[in-house]
Amino acid sequence: MRILGINGSPHKSGNTFKLISEIFRGVRENNHQCEVVHLVDLHLDYCNWCGECWEATPGVCPIDDGFMEHLRQIFEADILIVATPSSTRSVTGYMKNWLDRFCNSQLVWEVNKEGQVTKSSRVPEGKQSIIIVQGCTDKLQETIEPINVVMDVLEIPVIERLVVAKVGLTEDDSVDKKPEVMQRALQIGRSLS
Ligand SMILES: Cc1cc2nc3c(=O)[nH]c(=O)nc-3n(C[C@H](O)[C@H](O)[C@H](O)COP(=O)(O)O)c2cc1C
């Protein structure tokens, strides 16, 4: 099994990464493959709504910035860990941009003769997801919602949601100082089979 972690934090070794890593620790006990992508390294452009991925080249984004290579990685994974810190009570800009690029290119809209819109997903069947959201407040609902929406419309079932409130206010206030949180992350990793 392949697990791909998507880290939406600008900090490559911050709390988001620590939680992904702890899940990976559990996953590796069962000899599954793990890989993390730090969105800060991908330098993805914004979706400019050109519409090519809907009409001229279905599912293929024409922006030449490495997104299609990254999409292949996503398609090869069995489980996606979509992880972000809260920023201004939402996902980070890196994560929002990734959600836009992924969803806009892989969601299929069709309007039938009666004018009804039907939606389907180009994402290969059988993939599952885990969502991680954490922040220094306990108001994280708006942060998880954009990820919930994209997993829903792309038909990628969410098998776990790890929501960690009240961390990261100061340097000392990190997730690895919360044994119950790290234990939960480890358990999530161990449970994947
Ligand atoms: C610019 C900025 C904005 C933030 N906005 C929020 C917020 O709206 N809600 C919240 O709960 N935490 C917020 N935080 C706190 C981070 O989510 C928290 O520090 C988190 O642990 C950072 O994760 P990381 O170490 O993976 O980057 C903000 C932090 C920064 C630096």
The ligand as an SDF file (V2000), in Angstrom:
LIG
                    3D

 31 33  0  0  0  0  0  0  0  0999 V2000
   -0.0200   33.7310   10.0680 C   0  0  0  0  0  0  0  0  0  0  0  0
   -0.6650   32.6970   10.9610 C   0  0  0  0  0  0  0  0  0  0  0  0
   -2.0470   32.6120   11.0020 C   0  0  0  0  0  0  0  0  0  0  0  0
   -2.6690   31.6790   11.8460 C   0  0  0  0  0  0  0  0  0  0  0  0
   -4.0280   31.5970   11.8820 N   0  0  0  0  0  0  0  0  0  0  0  0
   -4.6150   30.6970   12.7200 C   0  0  0  0  0  0  0  0  0  0  0  0
   -6.0250   30.5970   12.7900 C   0  0  0  0  0  0  0  0  0  0  0  0
   -6.7710   31.3120   12.1320 O   0  0  0  0  0  0  0  0  0  0  0  0
   -6.5590   29.6700   13.6400 N   0  0  0  0  0  0  0  0  0  0  0  0
   -5.7780   28.8400   14.4000 C   0  0  0  0  0  0  0  0  0  0  0  0
   -6.3200   27.9880   15.1290 O   0  0  0  0  0  0  0  0  0  0  0  0
   -4.4200   28.8950   14.3400 N   0  0  0  0  0  0  0  0  0  0  0  0
   -3.8310   29.8090   13.5240 C   0  0  0  0  0  0  0  0  0  0  0  0
   -2.4640   29.8870   13.4510 N   0  0  0  0  0  0  0  0  0  0  0  0
   -1.6500   28.9650   14.2550 C   0  0  0  0  0  0  0  0  0  0  0  0
   -1.1110   27.7730   13.4420 C   0  0  0  0  0  0  0  0  0  0  0  0
   -2.1520   27.0730   12.8310 O   0  0  0  0  0  0  0  0  0  0  0  0
   -0.3300   26.8750   14.3800 C   0  0  0  0  0  0  0  0  0  0  0  0
    0.7970   27.5680   14.8700 O   0  0  0  0  0  0  0  0  0  0  0  0
    0.1010   25.5850   13.7450 C   0  0  0  0  0  0  0  0  0  0  0  0
    0.5080   24.6700   14.7500 O   0  0  0  0  0  0  0  0  0  0  0  0
    1.2490   25.7620   12.7470 C   0  0  0  0  0  0  0  0  0  0  0  0
    1.4600   24.5310   12.0810 O   0  0  0  0  0  0  0  0  0  0  0  0
    2.8800   24.1820   11.3900 P   0  0  0  0  0  0  0  0  0  0  0  0
    3.8850   24.0820   12.4960 O   0  0  0  0  0  0  0  0  0  0  0  0
    2.6680   22.8780   10.7150 O   0  0  0  0  0  0  0  0  0  0  0  0
    3.1530   25.2780   10.4360 O   0  0  0  0  0  0  0  0  0  0  0  0
   -1.8550   30.8270   12.6390 C   0  0  0  0  0  0  0  0  0  0  0  0
   -0.4570   30.9380   12.5790 C   0  0  0  0  0  0  0  0  0  0  0  0
    0.1260   31.8500   11.7530 C   0  0  0  0  0  0  0  0  0  0  0  0
    1.6430   31.9800   11.7170 C   0  0  0  0  0  0  0  0  0  0  0  0
  1  2  1  0
  2  3  1  0
  2 30  2  0
  3  4  2  0
  4  5  1  0
  4 28  1  0
  5  6  2  0
  6  7  1  0
  6 13  1  0
  7  8  2  0
  7  9  1  0
  9 10  1  0
 10 11  2  0
 10 12  1  0
 12 13  2  0
 13 14  1  0
 14 15  1  0
 14 28  1  0
 15 16  1  0
 16 17  1  0
 16 18  1  0
 18 19  1  0
 18 20  1  0
 20 21  1  0
 20 22  1  0
 22 23  1  0
 23 24  1  0
 24 25  2  0
 24 26  1  0
 24 27  1  0
 28 29  2  0
 29 30  1  0
 30 31  1  0
M  END
$$$$
